Amino acid sequence: MRGVFLHAPGDIRVEHRPDPTIVEPTDAIIRLSATCVCGSDLWPYRGIETVDGPAPMGHEYVGIVEAVGPAVTTIKPGQFVIGSFFASDNTCEICRAGYQTSCLHRELIGAIGTQAELARIPLADGTLVATPDVPPDDLIPSFLAASDVLGTGWFGAVAAEVGPGKTVAVVGDGAVGLLGVMAAKRLGAERIIVMSRHAPRQKLALEFGATDIIEERGDEGAARIKDLTNGLGAHSVIEAVGTRESMMQAVHATRPGGHIGYVGVTHGELPGDQLFFSHTHLHGGPAPVRRFLPELIDLIWNGEIDPGKVFDLTLPLDEAAEGYRAMDERRAIKTLLRP
């Protein structure tokens, strides 16, 4: 089969690799209907994170089950399934508490690589969720979004304690930030302020439910949010970038006693004194997408949300390198790849 590999920063290649096989009795093999490039894939692509190449790429996936191991009981060949970027058993104590990405037996899907034609998914019963039927082609982008960026944006909103009557600020106008807007709207936020300088992303943010757009960044951006909130700051802030600057912007934009849901991996040290005196609640980490998948699948299947709109570039798998370039250069919000 064909699969995407990162050989060195900026060096993406599509190469042949062996077809996956059942390794553990709890495995499933799926044929990818669609996969995509994630914003987090850009960290190693840019050389900010070290990867020993050639490394298989991709951790977002939807597709048709082709085979299952003898211990798999709930997932069957022929089903259309969605899974998270961590495999989880969904039965351990941590999973039952809703934090499947910290499952005691978790496995990182990125190490397997789903920017490919086929993928082996460990712990299939706990990781994969089937749709009611094989969906029409126009729903596939939205289900693919549920595999990571929708669930991650949703967790960012939940972690930030978004709810009715609250003002929410979203730091980051990538796919996760934009879908954090969608989640905040669904959770009843009264006001949703998005920090963005890019017209196409601003337009989509407004479509998803944003009420205000701020183009300033850093301290100026935080000051603008306070201007809009009687000098207090937002009740809830979703941090969806993962830099020191974006995290501190989130802290400074939050009112004392407010909540920050951070779903970007912070690159750089944070000043402890500013965190201490901010009086904010911090909750985040790798989003437990599996917790939200049943609800998100229902919302998509019933046409209540359309998160697939974050994909503004669709390419064949063989052109994955261009998909990475387009996102790196901010010519695309998110690239969908068709195997």
C-alpha positions in Angstrom: 0.0 0.0 0.0 1.0 3.7 -0.1 1.7 5.7 3.0 3.0 9.2 3.9 6.4 9.5 5.5 8.4 12.4 7.0 12.1 12.0 6.1 13.3 15.3 7.5 11.8 18.7 8.1 9.9 19.8 5.0 10.5 16.4 3.3 7.2 14.6 2.9 7.1 11.5 0.6 4.5 9.0 -0.4 6.0 5.6 -0.5 5.1 1.9 -0.6 4.9 0.1 2.8 3.7 -3.3 3.7 -0.1 -3.9 4.1 -0.9 -4.0 7.9 -1.9 -7.4 9.4 -3.6 -8.5 12.6 -0.9 -8.5 15.3 -2.9 -8.7 18.5 -6.3 -10.5 18.8 -7.8 -7.1 19.7 -6.7 -5.4 16.4 -8.8 -4.3 13.4 -7.7 -3.5 9.9 -9.5 -0.6 8.2 -9.4 0.7 4.7 -9.2 4.5 4.9 -12.1 6.4 3.3 -10.3 9.6 4.1 -7.5 10.9 6.2 -5.9 14.3 6.7 -3.1 16.6 7.9 -3.3 17.8 11.4 -1.9 21.1 12.8 0.2 19.0 15.2 1.8 17.3 12.2 3.4 20.7 11.4 5.5 20.7 14.5 7.9 17.9 13.2 7.4 19.1 9.6 8.8 22.5 10.6 11.6 20.9 12.7 10.2 22.2 16.0 9.8 18.6 17.2 12.4 16.0 16.4 11.4 12.9 14.4 13.8 10.2 13.3 12.8 9.8 9.7 11.4 8.1 7.7 8.5 8.3 10.1 4.9 7.3 9.2 2.5 10.2 9.5 -1.1 10.6 10.4 -3.4 9.9 13.3 -6.9 10.9 12.0 -9.0 8.4 10.2 -12.3 7.0 9.1 -12.9 4.0 7.0 -14.4 0.6 6.4 -13.4 -2.4 8.6 -11.8 -5.1 6.5 -10.7 -7.6 9.2 -10.8 -8.0 13.0 -8.8 -10.1 15.4 -10.5 -13.1 17.2 -11.0 -11.1 20.5 -12.9 -8.3 18.8 -16.6 -8.5 19.6 -18.3 -5.2 18.8 -16.7 -4.1 15.6 -17.4 -6.1 12.4 -16.1 -6.1 8.8 -18.1 -3.8 6.6 -18.8 -1.2 9.2 -17.8 2.4 8.7 -15.9 3.5 11.8 -14.2 6.5 13.4 -11.5 6.4 16.1 -9.3 8.6 18.2 -5.6 9.4 17.9 -5.0 7.2 20.9 -6.2 3.6 21.0 -7.8 2.8 24.3 -9.5 -0.2 25.9 -12.4 2.0 27.1 -12.8 -0.3 30.2 -10.0 0.7 32.6 -10.7 3.0 35.5 -9.2 6.0 33.7 -11.2 5.4 30.6 -14.4 5.0 32.6 -13.7 8.4 34.1 -13.7 9.9 30.6 -9.9 10.3 29.9 -9.3 7.6 27.3 -6.2 9.3 26.0 -4.6 8.4 29.4 -5.9 4.8 29.2 -3.7 2.4 31.2 -3.2 0.4 27.9 -3.2 3.3 25.4 -1.3 3.1 22.1 -0.4 6.1 20.0 -2.0 5.9 16.5 0.5 8.3 15.1 3.2 5.7 15.6 1.2 3.5 13.2 0.5 6.3 10.6 -3.0 6.7 9.1 -2.1 8.8 6.1 -2.2 5.6 4.1 -4.6 3.3 2.3 -4.9 0.9 5.2 -4.3 1.0 9.0 -4.1 -1.4 11.9 -6.1 -0.1 14.8 -5.2 -1.6 18.2 -7.9 -2.2 20.9 -10.6 -2.0 18.3 -13.5 -2.6 20.6 -12.6 0.3 22.8 -11.2 2.7 20.2 -13.6 2.5 17.2 -17.2 3.7 17.0 -19.4 2.7 14.1 -21.9 4.9 12.4 -25.5 3.7 12.0 -24.8 2.7 8.4 -22.1 3.5 5.8 -22.5 7.3 5.4 -23.0 9.1 2.1 -19.8 10.6 0.7 -20.7 14.2 1.7 -20.7 13.3 5.4 -17.2 11.7 5.4 -15.4 15.0 6.0 -17.5 15.7 9.1 -16.9 12.2 10.5 -13.2 12.6 9.8 -13.2 15.9 11.7 -14.7 14.0 14.7 -11.6 11.8 14.8 -9.6 14.6 16.2 -10.2 18.3 15.6 -13.9 18.3 16.5 -13.4 16.2 19.6 -10.4 18.3 20.6 -12.3 21.6 20.2 -15.2 20.1 22.1 -12.9 19.0 24.9 -11.3 22.5 24.9 -14.8 24.0 25.5 -15.8 21.4 28.1 -12.4 21.9 30.0 -13.0 25.7 29.9 -16.4 25.2 31.6 -18.3 26.8 28.7 -22.0 27.1 29.4 -25.1 29.3 29.1 -24.6 33.0 29.8 -20.8 32.9 29.6 -18.3 34.8 27.4 -15.8 32.6 25.7 -12.6 33.6 24.0 -10.9 31.3 21.5 -7.1 31.7 21.0 -6.3 30.1 17.6 -8.1 30.1 14.3 -7.0 26.7 13.0 -9.4 23.8 12.7 -9.4 23.0 16.5 -10.1 26.7 17.4 -12.8 27.0 14.8 -14.5 23.8 16.0 -14.1 25.0 19.6 -16.3 27.9 18.5 -18.8 25.3 17.2 -18.7 23.5 20.5 -19.1 26.7 22.6 -22.1 27.6 20.6 -23.7 24.1 21.1 -22.9 24.4 24.8 -24.8 27.6 25.1 -22.2 30.4 25.3 -23.7 33.8 25.2 -20.7 35.5 23.5 -17.8 33.9 21.6 -14.8 36.0 20.8 -12.3 34.7 18.3 -8.8 35.9 17.8 -8.0 35.7 14.1 -6.3 37.8 11.4 -7.4 35.7 8.4 -10.6 36.6 6.5 -11.6 33.0 5.4 -11.1 31.8 9.0 -13.0 34.7 10.4 -15.9 34.0 8.0 -16.1 30.4 9.1 -15.8 31.3 12.8 -18.8 33.6 12.4 -20.7 30.8 10.6 -19.9 28.5 13.5 -21.3 31.0 16.0 -18.6 33.6 16.9 -20.0 37.0 17.9 -16.8 39.0 17.9 -13.5 38.9 16.0 -10.3 40.4 17.4 -7.2 40.7 15.2 -4.8 41.9 17.9 -2.4 39.3 19.5 -0.5 39.0 22.7 -1.0 41.6 25.3 -2.9 43.8 22.9 -5.3 40.9 22.1 -5.9 40.2 25.8 -6.5 44.0 26.4 -9.1 44.0 23.6 -10.9 41.1 25.3 -11.0 42.9 28.6 -12.3 46.0 26.8 -15.2 43.8 25.6 -15.9 42.4 29.0 -16.0 45.4 31.3 -12.3 45.1 32.1 -12.8 41.6 33.6 -11.8 39.1 30.9 -13.6 36.1 29.5 -15.3 33.5 31.8 -13.9 30.7 29.5 -10.9 30.6 27.2 -10.0 27.9 24.7 -6.3 27.7 23.9 -5.9 25.9 20.6 -2.4 26.7 19.4 0.3 25.4 21.7 2.9 28.1 21.9 4.1 30.0 25.0 2.7 33.2 23.5 -0.7 31.8 22.9 -0.9 30.3 26.3 0.0 33.5 28.0 -2.5 35.4 25.8 -5.1 32.9 27.1 -4.1 33.5 30.7 -4.2 37.3 30.4 -7.6 37.1 28.6 -9.2 35.1 31.4 -10.9 36.8 34.4 -9.9 35.8 37.9 -11.7 32.6 38.7 -12.2 31.8 35.0 -11.3 28.6 33.2 -8.8 27.9 30.5 -9.2 24.7 28.4 -5.9 24.1 26.7 -5.6 21.5 23.9 -2.4 22.7 22.3 0.9 21.1 23.6 2.7 24.2 25.0 6.1 24.7 23.4 8.2 26.8 25.8 8.3 27.5 29.5 5.5 29.3 31.3 6.1 31.9 34.0 4.9 30.4 37.3 4.4 33.8 38.9 1.9 34.9 36.3 0.0 31.7 36.4 -0.1 31.9 40.2 -1.5 35.4 40.4 -3.9 34.9 37.5 -6.4 32.9 39.7 -7.4 30.9 36.7 -8.4 27.2 36.5 -6.3 25.3 34.0 -7.5 22.0 32.5 -6.4 20.4 29.3 -4.2 17.8 27.7 -4.6 15.3 24.9 -8.4 15.4 24.2 -10.3 12.3 25.2 -12.0 12.2 21.8 -13.4 8.8 22.5 -15.5 10.2 25.3 -17.4 12.5 22.9 -17.6 10.3 19.7 -21.0 8.8 20.3 -22.6 12.2 20.8 -20.7 13.8 17.9 -21.6 11.0 15.5 -25.3 11.5 16.3 -25.0 15.2 15.8 -23.3 14.8 12.4 -25.6 11.9 11.3 -28.7 13.9 12.1 -27.4 17.0 10.3 -27.2 19.2 13.4 -23.6 20.2 12.9 -21.3 20.3 9.8 -17.7 20.3 11.1 -16.4 19.1 7.7 -16.3 22.7 6.6 -12.9 23.1 8.1 -11.5 21.1 5.2 -10.9 23.7 2.6 -8.4 21.7 0.5 -8.9 18.1 -0.7 -6.1 16.2 -2.4 -5.3 12.7 -3.4 -2.9 10.9 -1.0 -0.1 11.1 -3.6 -0.1 14.9 -3.2 0.3 14.9 0.5 3.4 17.0 0.3 1.4 19.9 -1.2 -1.2 19.5 1.6 1.5 20.0 4.2 2.9 23.0 2.3 -0.5 24.6 2.0 -1.2 24.3 5.8 2.3 25.4 6.7 1.9 28.5 4.5 -1.6 29.1 5.9 -3.1 28.7 2.4 -5.4 26.0 3.8 -7.1 25.6 7.2 -7.0 21.8 6.9 -6.1 19.3 4.2 -8.2 16.2 3.5 -6.4 13.4 1.8 -8.3 10.8 -0.3 -6.3 7.4 -0.5 
